[in-house]
Amino acid sequence: MTSARICFVGIENLPLLAPEFEQHRIGGAQLQQTLLAKALVRRGFAVSMVVGDYGQPDGAIWDGVRTYKAYSAHEGIPVVRFVHPRWTKLCAALRRADADVYYVSCAGAQVGQVAMWAARNGRRMIFRVASDADCDPRRLLISFWRDRKLYEYGLRHAGAILAQSVRQQELLRNNYGVDSSLTASLVDVPERVLPSAERNISLLWVSNIQHWKRPEIFLDLAQRLPGCSATMIGGAVPKTGNLYRHISACAARVGNLTFQGQLPYRATNQVFDRARVFVNTSEFEGFPNTFLQAWVRGIPVVSFFDPDGVIRREGLGHAVASLHEMARAAEALTTDSQAWLEVSARCRAYMARRYGEDQIVAPYLSTLGRIAMSLPAAPAPV
């Protein structure tokens, strides 16, 4: 099975893989691709990655992952650049990678583009769902009809589809008529977990600033709990600059709130180390990496979103239905030391029991093995 060559396709992955580019924006799907790529390198796989052009040399290697650059974010003429340089340079990078299996995350045109290239060249594509929105055509975060059709093509021509939750499996089956396998997310384990006395951030919110993340609710929460120190981390994404500026300005008027804007992944983890309660205000999610970053440090989560009911079932914080409930839950966890210690211990025990790396990687290895067995003798890529 380790003879299968796998290439991860993630245009925004490089800032997570290469520390010298960490000032650029990242997201959860990029983190999961990078963590899995490194885990597969440790298990003897030949791993490559198609990334954006940040000025790095083509073929550069970080942590055993060889990278091939496609295009830069602002390259080309609007509208025309969809074909060239974006699609053409993507295909050229896929060809240079010359992998057996190509791995894509997040709904978008690239799912279809990679699926087409793989089919033409006798290769296989794996698609992993990044959010519940990827499974519901009414919620897809895709602007253009063209890109939606390419995404649908990719779904129906994937060698395997990986979902994060049972809910996502049901949505994919009902909305697109495709089956999927369950895979959990990987997590970086901190070298040291700080005791309660060394944590000076009562409430922490971390996400890219987007409308469906509802950052304004966290501002309201901080104002309702003036005795709690609150910290907010999040950068702007394309087309949300006005929202980012609005949230930043509003946050500056909340006395107990520190707005840090965009931080690199490693710096964000250092802030997590000092937090007591993590808050999620999103309208929908997949299985947030931030939940795992919190629980592995013994940080309870207070959230409107509860993937497959895990927060309630395992006692890993509080799943709430209103801002009033959120404020009560957050206040209880920040003021009742014994209650916090009990929930914190459950969080760490749950992560130790369910999120060991070998345990998480096993379903991916199974999928790769099955896909590798189905590969024809591949011609030279074109």
Buried (B, 14 or more C-beta within 10 A) or exposed (E): BEEBBBBBBBBBBBBBBBEEBBEBBBBBBBBBBBBBBBBBBEBEBBBBBBBBBBEBEEEBBBEEBBBBBBBBEEBBEEEEBBEEBBBBBBBBBBBBBBBBBBBBBBBBBBBBBBBBBBBEBBBBBBBBBBBBBBBBBEBBEBEEEEBBEBBBBBBEBBBBBBBBBEBBBEBBBEBBEBEBBEBBBBBBBBEEBBEEEEBEBBBBBBBBBBEBBBBBBBBBBBBBBEEBBBBBBBBBBEEBEEBBEBBBEBBEEBEBBBBBBBBBBEEBBEBBBBBBBBBBBBBEBBBBBBBBBBBBBBBBBBBBBBBBEBBEEBBBBBBBEEBEBBBBBBBBBBEEEEEBEEBBEBBBBBBEEEBEBEEBBEBBBBBBEBBBEEBEEBEEBE
